[in-house]
Amino acid sequence: MELKITEDRENALFNRREISMHVHGFEATPKREEIKQELCKKLNLNPELTVIVKIDQRFGVKQCTVHARSYRDKESLERYTEKYILDRASSKKRAAAKQEAAPQKQPEQKEAKAEAKPEQKKPEQEKPKV
């Protein structure tokens, strides 16, 4: 995977660097964490203060455009970054959400529910007289 920085600007108002880049040389769209690690290694940034905001990939092209932000401190990161981006960036929250979304049911509970429901017959509908 190769990163080519297209724009790197300092935003003093929000205490951050806004970075745009092209990423190419991959088979499938790279994961956010992979891109973040490569970016931090290339620009000597702190991975805890860097977030990938957006990955744009066009159909049929093995190149994507990435927008990232790197903050100076933790307070600025939490204050100026949207909540959904922070949620998306944290892998711990994602793993916890997956576990909550798909709770495993025990087979005993399914059998108990099946036995508890009485079978109900559907009423027959009367045919209209012609």
Buried (B, 14 or more C-beta within 10 A) or exposed (E): EEBEEEEEEEEEEBBBBBBBBBBEEBEEEBEBEBBBEBBBEEBEBEEEBBBBBEBEBEEEEEBBBBBBBBBBEEEBBEEBBEEEBEEBBEEEEEEEEEEEEEEEEEEEEEEEEEEEEEEEEEEEEEEEEE
